[in-house]
Amino acid sequence: VAAMLRREGKTQDQLFDALARGQADVVWSDFRGLFAQLEPNLSERQLEELWRHFDKNGDGGVSRAEFKLALGAVSSAAEDVAQEVCSRVIVALAREGKSVSQLFDALAESRSTVQWKDFADFFQALEPNLT
């Protein structure tokens, strides 16, 4: 979600406002629709677990405060995972006597950028639990 917000140039408040449609809370159907679209591989059970993570007080709606708190926790957890994976990559590169630049060159294959598929394939092989 954080990546989507950055990509779209939107804030958490703007996303909340769009989902809440002028109400004080986001309702399940709108929440489910957004997250099912963002991550189509989530099962109904996983979506419900995610909802419970956001609806901290269990009142059936997600307030702005709950929404921002949950997004912050998710973003923080994602950053922790990213740091962990990057640290493992750097250790593996050092063990092999390779540099980050060499990894980039190998993934970019003579292009100026790394393509998403090559990036995703590399990290999926490195860390199969990443989705």
C-alpha positions in Angstrom: 0.0 0.0 0.0 2.8 2.4 0.9 4.5 1.8 -2.5 1.2 2.4 -4.3 0.7 5.6 -2.4 4.2 6.8 -3.3 3.7 5.8 -6.9 0.4 7.6 -7.1 1.6 10.6 -5.1 -1.1 10.1 -2.6 -1.2 10.2 1.2 -2.6 7.8 3.7 -5.3 10.4 4.5 -6.3 10.7 0.8 -6.6 6.9 0.6 -8.7 6.8 3.8 -10.9 9.5 2.4 -11.5 7.7 -0.8 -12.2 4.4 1.0 -14.4 6.0 3.7 -16.5 7.9 1.1 -17.1 10.8 3.5 -17.9 8.6 6.4 -16.0 8.3 9.7 -14.9 4.7 9.0 -13.9 2.4 6.2 -16.3 -0.5 5.8 -15.4 -4.1 5.1 -16.6 -4.2 1.5 -14.5 -1.3 0.4 -11.5 -2.4 2.4 -11.8 -6.0 1.0 -12.1 -4.6 -2.6 -9.0 -2.5 -2.3 -6.8 -5.2 -0.8 -8.1 -7.9 -3.1 -7.2 -5.7 -6.0 -3.8 -4.7 -4.6 -2.9 -8.3 -3.7 -5.1 -10.8 -5.7 -3.4 -13.8 -4.2 -4.8 -13.1 -0.7 -7.4 -15.7 0.3 -10.7 -14.6 1.9 -9.3 -15.8 5.3 -6.1 -13.7 4.8 -8.2 -10.6 3.9 -10.3 -11.1 7.1 -7.1 -11.4 9.2 -5.9 -8.2 7.6 -9.2 -6.5 8.4 -8.9 -7.6 12.0 -5.3 -6.1 12.0 -6.8 -2.8 10.9 -10.0 -2.9 13.0 -8.2 -2.8 16.3 -11.3 -2.2 18.5 -13.4 -4.7 16.6 -16.3 -2.3 16.0 -16.8 -3.4 12.4 -15.2 -0.2 10.9 -11.7 1.1 10.5 -11.3 4.7 11.8 -8.7 7.1 10.3 -6.5 6.5 13.4 -6.7 2.7 13.1 -6.0 2.9 9.4 -2.9 5.1 9.8 -1.7 3.0 12.7 -2.1 -0.3 10.9 -0.5 1.1 7.7 2.4 2.4 9.7 2.9 -1.0 11.3 2.7 -2.8 8.0 5.2 -0.4 6.4 7.6 -0.8 9.4 7.4 -4.6 9.1 8.0 -4.4 5.4 11.0 -2.2 5.9 12.3 -4.7 8.5 12.0 -7.6 6.0 13.6 -5.5 3.3 16.6 -4.6 5.5 16.9 -8.3 6.5 16.9 -9.5 2.9 19.3 -6.8 1.8 21.7 -7.6 4.6 21.6 -11.3 3.5 22.3 -10.3 -0.1 25.3 -8.2 1.0 26.7 -11.0 3.1 26.3 -13.5 0.2 27.9 -11.1 -2.2 30.9 -10.6 0.1 31.2 -14.3 0.6 31.4 -14.7 -3.2 33.8 -11.8 -3.6 31.2 -9.8 -5.5 29.9 -6.2 -5.2 26.5 -4.7 -5.3 27.5 -3.1 -8.7 28.3 -6.6 -10.1 24.8 -7.8 -8.9 23.2 -4.8 -10.6 25.1 -5.5 -13.8 24.1 -9.2 -13.8 20.4 -8.3 -13.2 20.3 -5.4 -15.6 21.9 -7.4 -18.4 23.5 -4.4 -20.2 20.4 -2.2 -19.6 20.4 1.0 -17.5 17.7 -0.4 -15.2 16.8 -3.7 -13.6 13.5 -5.1 -15.0 10.9 -6.1 -12.4 10.8 -9.7 -13.6 14.5 -10.2 -13.2 14.4 -8.4 -9.8 11.5 -10.5 -8.6 12.9 -13.8 -9.9 16.2 -13.1 -8.1 14.7 -12.3 -4.7 12.1 -15.0 -5.0 14.9 -17.5 -5.5 16.8 -16.0 -2.6 13.8 -15.8 -0.3 10.9 -18.0 -1.4 8.6 -16.7 1.3 8.6 -13.2 -0.3 5.5 -12.5 -2.3 
